[in-house]
């Protein structure tokens, strides 16, 4: 999503609508999206596993101008200072490169996204399968083009699978922005900057279970219901792409 590292999130924090100035393209009755997609059309998704050789597992994801790489390390022995636990621990960190956003030189850790990534993934991982150990997930946003967090969550799930971490299902994530009467799935940076409200869902499509749901801004009950269904349908399709990526990687490894 479009939050600039080091500043308050503009995607998942309520924004006073009186301070938003929408570009004319979003106020015209017959406007089209800047990238010419339909309102309910996601950007083409590209995934690749094994992007970082030194990691236990890794993945690279590209959705339009949004580019993310995730590395997974572990399971490895937890620090001695930590108390004994019969289940594993998950650590997540999301950071931005200094060139990820239009304002150069502002790369930093994003604590809010790190916490949300942890919540989205924790319910899908079988923590009992690696007691007394820790799995570390490091996500790096190479370029922020909008819908950053959903891309990070999906890419991290793929990296965990690449690392052989036992999971109940892959986690996929999609967001929807509300601009006036229109619902836009997988919004880009320009659309997020002037949205009236937003919904993000992370889920396990095969189990039809939601692991993370975030709503901000103004969304009517009918819009909220429609946005949820749009996200769930898109998550199911995204899971198919991610599974195909894992199958291709496994086939390549066998050869």
Beta strands, then each sheet from edge to edge (+ up, - down):
strand 1: 45-49
strand 2: 57-63
strand 3: 66-77
strand 4: 89-96
strand 5: 133-143
strand 6: 172-179
strand 7: 182-185
strand 8: 197-204
strand 9: 209-217
sheet 1: 1+ 2- 3+ 5- 4-
sheet 2: 7+ 6- 8+ 9-
end
